[in-house]
Amino acid sequence: MAKSKTNPFEFIQQVRQETSKVTWPTRRETVITTVMVLIMVTLASIFFVGVDTVLRWAVNLVLYGN
């Protein structure tokens, strides 16, 4: 089953129609989401630094007995 080709003009019209359906976030929503992402990245990095430190200590204890 072959697809019919859409001409470029129709394609641009379809893209504009679909873009008009998009609900764009407000500036406030964007700022809040950005702050939340930064907080979560900070918490995740602190967690992984802690896990890395504990694992490094455990490996050193097993390998070197220190």
N, C-alpha and C positions, 0 to 999 in steps of 0.2 A: 504494500500500500504506500504510494508515494505521497509526500506532503506537498501541498501547493505552496509556492513561494509568495511571500508577502513583499510588496514593493516597499522601498524605503520610506516613502511618504506615509503609507498606512502604518508602518512600523513605528514611526515617530509619533503619530497620532495615538496609537495604542499605548506607547510608553507614557505620553502625557496624561492619558486617562488614568492609567494605573498610579502614576505619581500623585495625581490629585486625590486619590483614595487614601494615601498614607497619612497617618496621624503623627505629625511632627511634635517632639517634646518641647515644652516651654523652656525658657532659659533657667528658671528655678528648678525644674525637674532635672535638667542636664547638670546643674551645679551639685544638686543633692546626690545624684547617681555617681558623679565623679568623686565626691568626697567619700561616699560609701566604698567605692572601689579602692581608693587610696588607703582607707582604714583597713580594709580586708587584706590588701597586699602587705601592709605593715605587720598586721597580726600573723599572717602566714609566714613572713620572713622571720619574725621573732621565733615562731614555733619551730621552723626548720633549723635555725641556728641552734636552738636548744637541743633538738633531736640529734643534730650533727655533733654537738659537744658531748652529749651522753654516749653516743656510739663510739666516738673517738676515744673517750675515756675507757669504755668497756674493751675495745680492741687492744689498747695499750696495756690494760690489765691482763688480758689473756696472753698476749704475745710476749710482753716484757716483764710482767709481774710488778710493775711500778704502781 
